[in-house]
Amino acid sequence: MCRNIKTLFNFEPPATDDEIHASALQFVRKLSGFNKPSKINEAAFEQAVEQITEAARTLIESLVTLAPPRDREAVSAKAMADSARRFGRA
């Protein structure tokens, strides 16, 4: 799937509306193959982004876990370290 879509559930602080929208936009871009749709496809593209944003928000708000919320900074630091190790960046 799209590597740019990040996990948004069970973080402290919780995912913002902007983060949810950005993930929906990445998902629609991946499915459609358009980074920016043509004028003729723009309405369908934007409608899909809004529908997926709402579905994602509903999902995130409905999920339940007993695990403690994860720290965004710690997860980000780990991902950067993994990436550096994988791709040999210093």
Buried (B, 14 or more C-beta within 10 A) or exposed (E): EEEEBBEBBBBEEEBEEEBBBBBBBBBBBBEBEEEEBEEEEEEEBEEBBEEBBEEBBEEBEEEEEEEEEEEBEEEEEEEEEEEEEEEEEE
